[in-house]
Amino acid sequence: MMEEELVPLALEGDENAYRELFERNFSRMFRVALGYVGASHDEAKDICQGAFIKAFDRLDTLDDPCKFRSWLTSVVSHL
């Protein structure tokens, strides 16, 4: 299932869709966070966790589900 299909399901409360979005994107977002904090794996993990919480809380503000990954990347970079 594509991310643009998972986002609407997550918005409907589908926990599996949330889990799938998280699992598909965590390692990439972790690498993005590491780029900002250097070798601090704990800090990068904290940033990622915060970013996912923030993104999932605000998922309804995402205009285009096809852009989930780039939107999530911007959340990570702002944290």
WONOR-V243635 format. One record per pair of residues at least 24 apart in sequence whose ideal C-beta (glycine too) atoms are under 8 Angstrom apart, sorted by the first residue. I is the first residue (numbers start at 1). J is the second residue. Records with the same first field share a line. If there is no record, write none. Layout:
BEGIN
I = J  J
END
This chain:
BEGIN
3 = 65  66  68  69
4 = 64  65  66  68
5 = 65
6 = 65  68
7 = 59  62  65  68
8 = 65
10 = 56  59
11 = 59  60
18 = 56
21 = 68
22 = 52
25 = 68  69  72
26 = 52
28 = 69  73
29 = 72  73  76
32 = 73  76  77
33 = 76  79
36 = 76  77
47 = 76  79
48 = 76
50 = 79
51 = 75  76  79
54 = 79
END
